[in-house]
Amino acid sequence: MRDGERLTAERIGAARLGERATLVHFSSAFCQPCRATRRVLREVADMVTGVEHVEIDAEERLDLVRALDVTGTPTVLVLDAHGRTVRRASGQPRKADVIAALGEATAAE
């Protein structure tokens, strides 16, 4: 994937992107931290209007894993309203860090 390229809802297999931001979470069935990551991202998406959480099974979407250079789970991409990645993190995120990343994603509104 080239720098500046946008992800679409169709590309990530989602019904839609968030109006303000989208939290894209790559997970796998055997990944213990993925469960906690799912919980944190859902909580934040429920708290912040216009934010969607999309979970992608890395094993089922190897095409996307390769294109986005995802090397482990959990990996989280924070997309702005236009589908551009503004933040990327591997490992289990803290809620405060996710909220801060959303601030960055929505700052250009």
Beta strands, then each sheet from edge to edge (+ up, - down):
strand 1: 21-27
strand 2: 51-57
strand 3: 75-80
strand 4: 85-90
sheet 1: 2+ 1+ 3- 4+
end
